[in-house]
Amino acid sequence: MVQATDYVNPLIVQRADPYIYKHTDGYYYFTASVPAYNLIEIRRAKTLNGLANAAPRTIWRKHPDGSGAMSQLIWAPELHYIDGKWFIYFAASHTKEFDHNGMFQHRMYCIECDNPDPMRDEADWIEHGQIETPLDTFALDATVFEAQNKLYYVWAQKDPAIKGNSNIYIAEMENPWTLKTKPVMLTKPEYDWETKIFWVNEGPAVLHRNGRFFLTYSASATDENYAMGMLTVDENADLLDPANWSKSKTPVFQSNMPIHQYGPGHNSFTVAEDDKTDILVYHCRNYTDIKGDPLYDPNRHTMVQPFTWNDDGTPNFGKPVPYNYK
């Protein structure tokens, strides 16, 4: 069994919203939000620990200031491989200003690369523009997964009729940058632990094991209150029927106060070098005294740790592990 001590933590410093994908070429590919929120980079390595010192390659840069969409606050890229092509989903805004509701003004975007090597050339990446949904509101943190020979899109978005910053939605896709079906809401902030300072459900990630899909997400403000929740659905159920999804009433992963690991979340999943052990990827801070806006505090670091499975077939994420770098 792979142990948490097998990995350096934090694995990559000052990289929030981490996403790691193990490809068929044997490489781990990593992307995340960079502190300046101005570009998208990828790094790769044959091992998870190797990502720590792998050279990042910039594959896309934000549009020039004042040029409209995709020119400000590039957030939370995810790298996916779909039908032989690479896709990155990310959120971006045209401004750093809030709208009249005090919200950021992000929308969701997609870029594509058909070169087998997604890091070869910045010019290999083409823009598909905004992924449009019926609501023209704050939207971010998109991910995709395949089920029942269909491609599904899951994301966070603001509904003006519902209290809070964002809820989580699902829709089937026509292609990797176009929705096919009407969005369905899977979860909104409702429990006490989801509504600390901010009412937030965001950062969805999907795990398929033991005949079920598990959808984790992050809730509350991005300080020590940030925590992960989880939805569960049978793999053969209608995924677009919210009644088929069950929601955990308590967090499945949260701050580990005694070892100063605060606000774990915005996770993704990968698999260890043995191709058997499941790995939780997330970001965390090691202090609570944040000066100014937490968004501009760069010290959310990428962490990785193995997790196990309960007897009932559900994941057991444990607690955030301590730093162990020398």
Secondary structure, DSSP 8 states (H G I E B T S, - for coil): ---GGGS-SSSBTT-EEEEEEE-TTS-EEEEEE-TT--EEEEEEESSTGGGGG---EEEEE---TTSSTTSEEEEEEEEEEETTEEEEEEEEES-SS--TTS----EEEEEEE-SS-TTS-GGGEEEEEE---SS-S-EEEEEEEEETTEEEEEEEE--TTSSSSBEEEEEEEEETTEE-S--EEEE-S-SGGG-SSS-BEEEEEEEEETTEEEEEEEES-SSTT-EEEEEEEETTS-TT-GGG-EE-SS-SB--BGGGTBEEEEEEEEEE-TTSSSEEEEEEEES-S---S-GGG----EEEEEE-EE-TTS-EE----------
